[in-house]
């Protein structure tokens, strides 16, 4: 009787399942690209009708169009150079991401909280704060 080595099969199965789980925790690529471009109008396409925005001296719940205006003002004052997602994850129907935004006037740490609304994954919270470590 020929013996089958089961370890490689289990390892391949684990890798496939793990990579599938990672795909579920990725935020939509349009969010990253709109921040990298400093495009508040494009970012607004991924927002819930009301979002919590914590941005420098502003901290409140805003309607989508007001949040877009505030972010547009921010991007006009702080011209973006680059945006990189450093970490992202998911739990139940919520996903989050933490990134680093580099601007002409300094670096910022960006946090997102996204939740499922119907079949869409929408931004419910954006936090942008100075990254004093860089």
Secondary structure, DSSP 8 states (H G I E B T S, - for coil): -----HHHHHHHHHHHHHHHHHHHT---HHHHHHHHHT-HHHHHTTEEEEEEEEETTEEEEEEHHHHHHHHHHHHHHS-EEEEEEEEEEEETTEEEEEEEEEETTEEEEEEEEEEEETTEEEEEEEEEEE-TT-
